[in-house]
Amino acid sequence: MARKKEFESLTIDSLEYQGNGVARHDGRVIFVEGVLPGEVVDVRVTRRKKGFAFATPTEFHARSPLRQDPFCEHFADCGGCTWQYLPYEEQVANKGAFVAEVMERIGGITEPLPLPILGCDRNTEYRNKLEFSFSPTGWITQSQVDAGVELPHRNALGFHVKGRFNRVVDVSRCFLQREPSNHVRNEARRIAAGLDLSFHDPQTHEGLLRSLTVRTSDDEVMVILCIYEDRPDIAARFLSLLMEAVPEITSAHYVINPTRNDDISPHEVIHVAGTRTITERCGHLRFAIHPKSFYQTNARQAERLYGVVREWIEPEPGDSLLDLYCGIGSIGLYLADLVKEVVGVEYVEAAVEHAILNATTNECGNARFFAGDVRDLIATAGREGAPLPRTELVVLDPPRAGIHPDVVTELIRLAPRQIIYVSCKPSTQARDLKLLSQRYEIRRMQPVDMFPHTFHIENVADLRRRDD
């Protein structure tokens, strides 16, 4: 592709599975963010690869009749949502088409076609967890520049700017999580200013306050403050004031993370006040959510997702269920009353501890869980003395990277009668299904939208062993 950075009057042909518009110039593909099919735009190339490029629009000559105004004032800058300009019914239609497209392109799968996508009844305030970042150099928006606004300071508490790890949008209202989420964040900003606390800079690694995570359930609110320095006195004071300002907070914690990595999972969580956990309900189950617990961030839609698995699973008398990548045990426990035994495997030890606790809380005496690498443990499954039995039923819910080829090999060796594969990234799922097709046929697939206003999509596949 020529080194030219600007292209004029490109027509957007379609959308690809990551939500970008697809245009062509001199036989090359250009992926353009923030556009819709039929729109004609001038673009600026931001990144080049061999045979294709990524670009952003600089001017619109024609707009799609489907385009709508984003409902969030921060949409132009914030990286939290990507599709607010597209009506929700069009979002889910495109997501369903994406699943079919990647299955054919990556997995060579043309049959069966995915079932009609299950959209969300509620496409705002659907998340039960958000993490807000502190920054001493908050993003200055174009509207502020145009209006000549002079800011008294640059401290910000919100989300990262699209594509900028070191810039944060100071968010006043977010539509992704129900109240009191916005109240918590805005009071936290006020309290930090009142205590004259410094905001952390990820480039210089100076400043105390790093992040604030808000987790909500039906009637409980948990906050986790992350700080850079070992100042428990300040953290406790900050959280005490925050709980006074927002009485809905029922659980408060802090984490000290003195490293350059933002991940809090390796660090101790210190409980300050309120309960140590909050409770998430899913159908007939109750899950204890700890500060580090992984649970589906759209709890209402998670119940629909698990309902698909429960509807599709076909146990026979005496069958056990192997739940791989089980997390806190949510899917396996949701199915425990249908089978003789549930055996879960998860790499994260803390998640396994929580799974065991959740089994006890829900009186699931037929569930046991093991911590370890799925690849290592499944290699011994069914052998004498091994922790994992040979089973006829397997449920998979791997991370976005999908399953390792060695796990595919072992699944084919074990040859369970039915595998239900829950995926948060259909492109890696398509790759894995292609490998599993050596022994399995796909009976049906069900896309489920968990994240409105983004391009992310979950997909459930029902696989059956071929005995020919």
C-alpha positions in Angstrom: 0.0 0.0 0.0 1.3 3.5 -0.8 2.6 5.5 2.2 -0.1 8.1 1.7 -1.9 8.7 5.1 -5.1 10.2 3.7 -7.7 8.7 1.4 -10.8 10.5 0.2 -14.3 9.4 -0.5 -14.0 5.7 0.5 -17.3 3.8 0.5 -17.9 1.5 3.5 -19.0 -1.9 2.2 -19.6 -3.8 5.4 -18.7 -4.4 9.0 -16.2 -6.9 10.2 -16.3 -9.0 13.3 -14.4 -6.4 15.5 -16.9 -3.7 14.5 -14.8 -1.8 12.0 -16.1 -0.7 8.7 -14.5 -2.3 5.6 -13.5 -0.2 2.6 -11.2 -0.9 -0.3 -8.6 1.2 -2.0 -6.5 0.0 -5.0 -7.5 -3.6 -4.2 -6.4 -3.3 -0.5 -8.6 -3.5 2.5 -8.9 -0.6 4.9 -10.6 -1.1 8.3 -12.2 2.1 9.4 -13.5 2.7 13.0 -16.7 4.4 13.8 -18.5 4.0 10.4 -21.4 2.1 9.0 -22.1 0.3 5.6 -23.0 2.8 2.9 -21.2 5.7 4.4 -18.7 7.7 2.3 -15.7 9.1 4.2 -12.3 10.6 4.0 -9.9 8.7 6.3 -6.5 9.0 8.0 -4.5 5.8 8.2 -3.3 5.1 11.7 -1.6 1.7 11.3 -0.4 -0.4 8.4 -0.1 -4.1 8.0 0.9 -6.2 5.0 -2.1 -6.0 2.6 -4.4 -3.9 4.8 -4.5 -0.9 7.1 -6.5 0.7 9.9 -7.9 4.2 9.7 -10.2 6.7 11.4 -12.7 8.9 9.5 -11.8 12.6 9.1 -14.9 13.7 7.1 -18.3 12.2 6.2 -19.6 12.8 2.7 -22.6 10.5 3.2 -24.1 9.0 6.3 -26.1 5.9 6.9 -29.8 6.3 7.6 -29.2 3.9 10.5 -26.8 6.2 12.3 -28.1 7.6 15.6 -26.7 10.1 18.0 -24.7 8.4 20.9 -26.6 8.8 24.2 -23.4 9.3 26.3 -21.6 12.6 26.4 -18.2 10.8 26.7 -18.7 8.5 23.7 -16.3 10.4 21.4 -13.4 9.9 23.8 -14.1 7.0 26.1 -13.0 3.5 25.2 -15.8 1.8 27.1 -18.4 1.6 24.3 -17.9 1.4 20.5 -21.3 1.1 18.9 -23.7 3.7 20.5 -24.2 5.2 17.0 -25.9 2.0 15.8 -29.4 1.1 17.0 -29.4 -1.9 19.3 -31.5 -4.2 17.1 -28.9 -3.5 14.3 -26.1 -4.3 16.7 -27.4 -7.8 17.5 -28.2 -8.5 13.8 -24.6 -7.7 13.0 -23.2 -9.8 15.8 -25.2 -12.8 14.7 -23.8 -12.4 11.2 -20.3 -12.1 12.6 -20.6 -15.5 14.3 -21.7 -17.1 11.1 -18.9 -15.4 9.1 -16.0 -16.4 11.4 -17.3 -19.9 11.7 -17.1 -20.2 7.9 -13.9 -18.3 7.4 -11.9 -19.7 10.2 -13.5 -23.0 11.0 -14.9 -23.9 7.6 -18.2 -24.4 9.2 -21.3 -23.6 7.1 -23.8 -25.9 8.9 -25.5 -25.6 11.2 -26.2 -21.8 10.9 -26.2 -20.1 14.3 -29.7 -19.7 15.9 -31.1 -16.2 16.2 -29.1 -14.3 18.6 -30.3 -13.7 22.2 -30.2 -10.0 22.8 -30.4 -8.2 26.1 -33.7 -7.0 27.5 -31.8 -4.1 29.0 -28.9 -2.5 27.0 -27.9 0.1 29.5 -26.9 -0.3 33.2 -26.2 -4.0 32.5 -22.8 -4.4 34.1 -22.2 -5.5 37.7 -18.5 -4.5 37.7 -16.6 -1.4 36.5 -13.0 -0.4 37.1 -12.2 3.4 37.1 -8.7 4.7 36.7 -7.2 7.7 38.5 -5.0 10.0 36.4 -3.2 13.4 37.0 -3.3 14.2 33.3 -6.9 13.8 32.4 -7.9 13.9 28.7 -8.9 17.3 27.4 -11.8 16.8 25.0 -12.2 18.5 21.7 -15.4 20.3 23.0 -13.4 21.7 25.9 -10.7 22.9 23.5 -13.3 24.5 21.1 -15.0 26.2 24.1 -11.7 27.5 25.5 -12.4 25.9 28.9 -9.7 26.4 31.4 -9.4 23.5 33.9 -8.4 24.2 37.5 -6.5 20.8 37.4 -6.1 17.7 35.2 -7.1 15.1 37.8 -9.4 12.6 36.3 -11.3 9.5 37.4 -12.9 7.4 34.7 -12.0 5.3 31.7 -9.0 5.2 29.4 -9.2 7.0 26.1 -9.6 4.8 23.1 -6.1 3.4 22.3 -4.4 5.5 25.0 -3.2 3.5 28.1 -1.9 6.7 29.8 -4.9 9.0 29.2 -8.1 8.9 31.2 -11.5 10.5 30.4 -12.9 12.2 33.5 -16.3 10.6 33.5 -19.3 12.4 35.0 -22.0 9.8 34.1 -21.6 6.3 32.7 -24.6 4.3 31.4 -23.0 0.8 31.8 -23.7 0.2 35.5 -26.7 1.1 37.6 -26.6 3.5 40.5 -25.0 4.1 42.9 -22.0 3.5 40.6 -21.9 7.1 39.3 -22.5 8.5 42.8 -19.6 6.3 44.1 -17.2 7.5 41.5 -18.1 11.2 41.8 -17.9 11.1 45.5 -14.5 9.4 45.3 -13.2 12.2 43.2 -14.5 14.8 45.6 -13.0 13.0 48.6 -9.6 12.6 46.9 -9.6 16.4 46.3 -10.6 17.1 49.9 -7.8 15.0 51.2 -5.4 16.4 48.7 -4.4 12.9 47.5 -2.3 12.5 44.4 -3.5 10.5 41.3 -1.2 7.9 39.9 0.7 8.5 36.6 1.4 5.2 34.7 4.4 6.8 32.9 6.3 8.3 35.8 4.8 5.9 38.4 4.2 8.7 40.9 1.0 9.3 42.8 -1.0 7.3 45.3 -4.5 6.5 43.9 -4.5 4.0 41.1 -8.0 2.6 40.5 -11.4 2.2 42.0 -13.5 -0.9 41.3 -17.3 -0.9 41.9 -19.1 -4.2 42.0 -22.9 -4.4 42.4 -25.5 -7.1 42.9 -29.3 -6.8 43.5 -29.0 -4.9 46.8 -25.3 -4.7 47.6 -22.3 -2.6 46.6 -18.6 -3.5 46.9 -15.7 -1.0 46.4 -12.0 -1.9 46.0 -9.5 0.9 46.1 -6.1 0.3 44.6 -3.2 2.4 45.8 0.5 2.6 44.7 2.1 3.2 48.1 1.9 1.3 51.5 -0.4 3.8 53.1 -3.1 1.8 54.9 -4.1 4.8 57.0 -5.0 6.9 54.0 -6.8 4.0 52.3 -8.9 3.3 55.4 -9.7 7.0 55.8 -10.7 7.4 52.1 -13.0 4.4 52.2 -14.6 5.5 55.5 -15.5 8.8 54.0 -16.7 7.2 50.9 -19.0 4.9 52.9 -20.4 7.9 54.8 -21.1 9.7 51.5 -22.6 6.6 49.8 -24.5 4.6 52.4 -25.4 2.0 49.8 -21.8 0.6 50.0 -21.9 -2.6 51.9 -18.4 -3.9 51.4 -15.1 -1.9 51.3 -11.5 -3.1 50.5 -8.2 -1.9 49.4 -5.2 -3.3 47.6 -1.6 -2.0 47.6 0.0 -2.5 44.2 3.6 -1.0 44.0 4.4 -2.5 40.7 4.2 -1.1 37.1 1.4 -3.6 36.3 -2.2 -2.6 36.9 -3.3 -6.1 37.6 -4.4 -6.5 41.3 -4.8 -10.3 41.2 -1.3 -11.0 42.6 -1.8 -8.7 45.6 -3.5 -9.1 48.9 -6.9 -7.6 49.3 -7.4 -5.9 52.7 -10.9 -5.8 54.1 -11.8 -2.5 55.7 -15.5 -2.4 56.5 -18.9 -4.1 55.8 -19.2 -7.6 54.5 -16.3 -9.5 52.9 -18.4 -10.5 49.9 -21.5 -9.6 48.1 -24.1 -12.1 46.8 -25.0 -12.6 43.1 -28.1 -14.6 42.3 -28.3 -16.8 39.2 -31.6 -18.8 38.9 -31.7 -21.2 41.9 -28.1 -20.4 43.0 -26.4 -17.8 45.1 -22.7 -17.0 44.5 -20.4 -15.3 47.0 -18.5 -12.6 45.0 -15.1 -11.7 46.5 -13.1 -8.7 45.4 -11.1 -10.9 42.9 -13.9 -13.2 41.9 -14.5 -13.7 38.2 -18.2 -13.7 37.4 -20.1 -12.8 34.2 -20.3 -9.0 34.3 -23.8 -9.1 32.8 -25.5 -11.2 35.5 -29.0 -11.0 34.1 -27.8 -12.2 30.7 -25.6 -14.8 32.3 -28.7 -16.6 33.5 -29.9 -16.8 29.9 -26.5 -18.0 28.8 -26.5 -20.7 31.4 -30.1 -21.5 30.6 -29.0 -22.5 27.1 -26.4 -24.9 28.4 -28.9 -26.4 30.9 -31.5 -26.8 28.1 -29.0 -28.5 25.8 -27.2 -30.8 28.2 -28.5 -34.4 27.8 -27.3 -36.5 30.8 -28.1 -40.1 31.1 -28.4 -41.9 34.5 -25.1 -42.1 36.3 -23.4 -39.4 34.1 -20.7 -37.1 35.6 -19.9 -33.7 34.2 -16.4 -32.3 33.6 -16.4 -28.5 33.9 -13.2 -27.2 32.3 -12.1 -23.6 33.0 -14.8 -23.5 35.7 -13.9 -20.2 37.4 -16.0 -19.9 40.6 -18.0 -23.0 39.5 -21.0 -21.1 38.2 -21.9 -23.2 35.1 -21.1 -26.6 36.8 -23.1 -25.7 39.9 -26.0 -24.5 37.7 -26.1 -28.1 36.2 -25.2 -30.1 39.3 -28.8 -31.3 40.0 -28.9 -32.9 36.6 -25.9 -35.2 37.0 -24.3 -37.6 39.4 -21.2 -35.5 39.9 -19.6 -32.2 38.8 -15.8 -32.1 38.6 -14.4 -28.6 37.9 -10.9 -27.5 36.8 -9.5 -24.0 37.0 -6.0 -22.6 36.8 -6.6 -19.8 39.4 -6.4 -21.2 42.9 -8.5 -18.4 44.5 -11.3 -19.1 42.0 -11.3 -22.8 43.0 -11.5 -21.8 46.7 -14.5 -19.7 45.8 -16.0 -22.5 43.7 -15.8 -24.8 46.8 -17.4 -22.2 48.9 -20.2 -21.7 46.4 -20.8 -25.4 46.3 -21.2 -25.4 50.1 -23.4 -22.3 50.1 -25.7 -23.9 47.5 -25.7 -27.3 49.2 -24.2 -29.0 46.1 -22.6 -32.0 47.7 -21.9 -33.6 44.4 -19.4 -31.0 43.2 -15.6 -31.0 43.6 -13.0 -28.7 42.1 -9.3 -28.8 41.4 -6.7 -26.1 40.8 -4.3 -26.6 38.0 -3.5 -26.3 34.4 -6.4 -27.8 32.4 -3.8 -29.2 29.9 -2.0 -31.1 32.6 -5.0 -32.4 34.5 -7.0 -33.5 31.5 -4.0 -35.5 30.2 -4.5 -37.9 33.2 -8.3 -38.0 33.1 -9.8 -41.5 33.3 -6.5 -43.1 34.4 -6.1 -44.9 37.7 -5.6 -42.6 40.6 -6.2 -39.5 38.5 -8.3 -36.7 40.0 -10.5 -36.3 36.8 -12.8 -39.2 35.8 -13.6 -40.3 32.3 -17.0 -38.6 31.7 -19.6 -38.5 28.9 -20.4 -34.8 29.4 -18.0 -31.9 29.2 -18.6 -28.1 29.5 -15.9 -25.7 28.3 -15.8 -22.0 29.1 -12.2 -21.0 28.3 -10.7 -17.5 28.2 -10.6 -15.5 25.0 -7.5 -17.3 23.7 -9.6 -20.5 23.5 -8.3 -24.0 24.3 -4.8 -25.3 23.8 -4.4 -27.9 21.0 -3.2 -30.4 23.6 -6.6 -30.1 25.3 -8.3 -30.8 22.0 -6.2 -33.9 21.6 -7.1 -35.1 25.1 -10.8 -34.4 24.6 -10.7 -36.5 21.4 -8.9 -39.3 23.4 -11.5 -39.1 26.2 -14.3 -39.0 23.6 -17.2 -37.7 25.8 -20.6 -38.2 24.3 -21.4 -34.4 24.4 -19.3 -31.3 24.7 -20.9 -27.9 25.2 -18.4 -25.1 24.3 -19.2 -21.6 25.7 -17.0 -19.0 24.1 -16.4 -15.3 24.6 -14.5 -15.0 21.3 -16.1 -16.9 18.4 -13.0 -16.6 16.2 -10.9 -18.7 18.6 -13.9 -21.0 19.1 -14.1 -21.5 15.3 -10.5 -22.6 15.3 -11.0 -25.1 18.1 -14.2 -26.5 16.6 -12.4 -27.1 13.4 -9.9 -29.3 15.3 -12.7 -31.0 17.3 -14.5 -31.9 14.0 -12.1 -34.9 13.7 -14.5 -36.7 16.1 -17.4 -34.4 16.7 -20.3 -32.8 14.8 -21.9 -29.5 15.7 -25.6 -29.9 16.4 -26.4 -26.3 17.0 -25.0 -22.9 18.0 -26.5 -20.1 20.0 -25.0 -16.5 20.0 -25.8 -14.6 23.2 -25.2 -10.8 23.5 -23.6 -10.0 26.8 -22.2 -6.6 26.0 -24.5 -4.1 24.3 -22.8 -1.2 22.4 -19.6 -3.2 21.9 -18.7 -5.8 19.2 -18.1 -8.5 21.8 -20.3 -11.6 21.5 -20.6 -15.0 23.3 -21.5 -18.2 21.4 -22.5 -21.6 22.7 -21.9 -24.7 20.6 -23.4 -28.2 21.1 -21.0 -30.9 19.9 -21.9 -34.7 19.7 -19.4 -37.5 19.3 -19.6 -39.3 15.9 -19.5 -43.0 16.5 -19.1 -44.0 12.8 
